[in-house]
Amino acid sequence: MFVQTNSVQAVKAYFKERLENQFSESEMKAMLKVAICERLKLSSADYLLCDSNLLSESDLLYFRSIVKRLQNNEPFQYIVGQTEFFGLELKSDSRALIPRPETEELVEWVMEVAAPENALIDFCTGSGCIALALKNQLPKATVYGTDVSKEALELSKENANSLNLDVSFIQHDALSDQLPSTLTEQSLDIIVSNPPYIPELDKQEMQANVLDFEPHLALFVENDNALIFYKAIASQAARLLKKNGLLFFEIHERLAFETKEAIEALGFVDVEIRKDLQGKDRMIKARFASSN
């Protein structure tokens, strides 16, 4: 047996022994809690008292499999098949990016200005995390999500169904000149997007758990056209938004001012850049003032 005993405490010791050079202690504790609570169907309170609980051979093999997959750089969220975003438990797998904490900050910013019965859309929705978080916070709002990937849309719909949230997900290429189906001009109050924005050149700076497992379609853009999605979505936003409607983007920290200039060139005003909790330029808000 690969552990000294078949207790939860022994599994915790195994995690630390095999993964301490790869993850911080806080990361290991967080992963252990999720994995053990999910596998053994424990509450957070039960988890505090479970060290002496005995595990079956099947349980032990499950936890050993998790360690091996983590050693292979597979994201923990894909291994356990779930992640938390803005208080929601979402299904997570390789069909879409894993939601990041900075994207929660983007949702918080939208919530500062959104009205209860607004109409909103999330371009490049992926797992549906932004659209679903907004619908959960604004139950009377009309919320849409779009993505070019059929696989990502399947995941977003599965998440909507499991959470019982009424969001309309539409297959749509954000780079298209066409508006998303069922939507008409000047019909939306808010548009939000976390589109692909990482230049191919940045791949050399990224960790293997992202490069080897998360969908590149949702991550990367060509080095010489890094703002392609912002320009395309802002162009569609100029047609979709009502007068004084708002556009929100998550952005590349090194391209904040270039993104601001591109949005302003398409008729948006009051463009504001906001830093995330790490002090990086990570979000933009803009107002569309045209009455046409």
N, C-alpha and C positions, 0 to 999 in steps of 0.2 A: 504493500500500500504506500502511496506517495506522501501520505500524511501520517503523523504518529498515532492519532486516534481519529475516530469518525465524528468528532465534535465540531461545532461551529468555530470554536476557539482555534482548533487546529487548522481549519481552512483559512482563518484570518492570518495565522502565522505563515502559512504557505504563500498567500498573496504577498506578504511583506518580503519574504525570502526571495521570491522569484521576480518581483517587480520594483523593488526599492531603488534600483539604479535607473529605472525608466520613468517612474512617477514620484511625485511628492507624497508625503505621508497623508496630507489632506485629500489629495486626489484618490489615493488608495482607499481611504476611509469612506469617501463618498461613493465610490464604485462598489465597494463591499456592501454597503448598506442597501443600495438599490438592488444588487444581484441577490443578496440573501433574502431581503423582504419579498422580492418578486417570486423567487423560487419556492420559498417556504410559506408564502402568503402571510407574512407578519406585518403588524402595524409598527409605526415608529416606536411606540411604547414597548411593544413586545421585543423589538430588536435590542433594546438596552439590556434585556435580561436573557438573551438567547445563547450566550457563549457555551453553556453546557448541553444545549440541545444536540441530540445525536442524528446523524445524517445517514441516509441510505446509500448504497453503492452507486445508484443512479445519480443521486445528488452530488456525490463526490466527483464523479466523472464530469458532471455538468460544470462544476467550479474549476476543475482542471482544464476543461476545454476553454473556458473564459480566459484563463491565464495564458494558455498557448496562443489564443487569437490576439490577445493584447500584446504578447511578445512579438507577434507578426505585424504589429502596428495597426490592426483593424480598430476603427473607432468603437469605443465602448457602447455608444448609443446604438450602433448597428448590431452589436453583439446581443444586447438585451432587447433590441427592437422597440425602444421607446426613448423619449426625451421629454423634458419639461420646458414649456415656453409660456411665459406670461400667466402662470398659474394653471396652464392646461397640460394634460398628459397626452402627448402626440406619438403616434406610431412613427418610427424612424427606420429607414433602410436606404439602400444605395440608389433608390430611384430619385432621391432629392438630397440637397444639402442638409446638414445638421444645423438647426437654428442656433444662432450665436447670441450671447448676452447683449452685444451692441445693437442687435436688431430689436431686442426688447426696448432699448432706449428710444429707438425710432418710433415704435408703437406708443410709448409714453408721450412723445412729443405730439403725435397725431391726436392723442386723447386730450391734450391740453386745449385744443381748439375745435374738436369735432362736436357737432350737435347731435342730440339723440336720434333724430330721424334723417340724418344725412344719407346721401348715396355715395358709396365709396368703391374704389376698385384697387386691387393689388396686382400690379404687373409682375410677371416672373415669379409666381406665387410658390413654386416648389412644393414643399410639404403642406402648404396652405397656412403656415404659422401666423403670418401677419393678418391675413383676411379673417381667420378664425378667432384670433385674439381680439380683433376689432369688433367682430359680431358678438362675441361673448361679453364685451364691455358695453356695446351699444345694441341691445336686442331689437330695438325698433328700426335700426338702420337697414338700408338695402346694401348688401355687400357682395362684390364680385371678386373673383380671382382668375387670372389667366396665366397660361404657360404654353410653350410650344411643345413640350414633352408630354406625350400621352401617358407615359409611365408616371411622371410626377403628378399629373392630374388624377390618375387612379389613386395615388397615395393621398392626395389632398381630399378627395371625395371620401375615402375610407376614414380619414380623420374627422371630417364633418359628420359622417354618419355615427361614428362612435361617440362623438361629443353632443350629438343632437343639435347641431348648429346649422341654420339655414343659410348657406352661402352658395351662390351660383358660380360654378367653375366652368370656364370656357377655354377651349383650345384656341390659341392665338399666338402668332409670331409677333413679338414686340417690335421686330425690325420691319414689319410690313407697313405699307402705306394705308392699308385697310384698317378700319376700326373693328374692335371685337364685335362678334355677332351679337345681336339683340340690343346693342347700345346705340343711342342716337346722339347727335351733336348737342352740346350744352346740357347734358343730362346728369352730370356728376358734380358733387361738391368737393370731393377730395380724391386725389390720386396718389398712391404710395407705391414705391418699388425698391427692392433690393436686387438690382439686375447684375448680370456678370460684369465685373469691372477690373479684374486682375490681369495686367499685361502678361503675356507669355513669358517675358523676361524674368518675372518675379518667381517663376517656378523654382528656381535654384535656391530661393530663400524659404521655401515652404516645407513643412514637415511631411514625412512619409505617410502618416495616417490620413492626411488630406489628399495628397497626390495619388496614392495607390488605391483609394477606396471611394472618394466622393466624386460625383459626376462632373467632368471637366466642362461639359456644355453649360453648366450653371456658374462656372467660376471664371473662365478665361476669355480674354479678347485679344485681338492682334495688337502688337506693340505700337504700330503707327495709326491705330484707330481706336484708342482706349475708351473714347467717349461715345462710341457708336450707339449704345443702348440709351444713354441719357438724351442724346439728340433725337432719336427716334421716338422715345416715349414722351418727351416734352412736346414734340411736334403733334403727336396724337392728343396729348393733354390739352393743347391749345384749341382743339376742336371739341373735345369731350367736356371740358369744364364749363360750368356756369360762370358768369361774370364774378370776379373776385374769388373764384375757386382756388383751392390750394394744391400744390404739388410737393410731395416729400420724396426724397431719395436717401438711401444709404450710399456713401461714396468712398472712393479710394482716398486715404489720408493725404497722399502726395499730389492729388489732382483736384483739390477742393476749389481753387480759384479758377482753374481752367473749366471745371464743370459749371461754376457760377456764371462765367462769361458765356458759355454755350447756351445756358438756359435764358439768360437775359437777351441774347440775340434772337430768341424765338418769341419775345414779347412778354416775358415774365418780369415782375417787379418785386421790390421788397425782398430780394433774395438774401437769405440769412444762412450762414454756416454755423453749425453747432458742434462742439467737441463732445466726445464720449467721456466716460468716467476715467479713462486712461489719459485724457488730455489730447486725444488725436482728433483732427478734423474728420468727422465721420458721417455727418448728416447735413442735408440742405432742405430748406423750406422756401417756397416761392409762391407768389400770388399772380394769377392771370387776370389782368385788368381790362382786357379788351371787351367791348360790348357787341362785337360782331358775331 
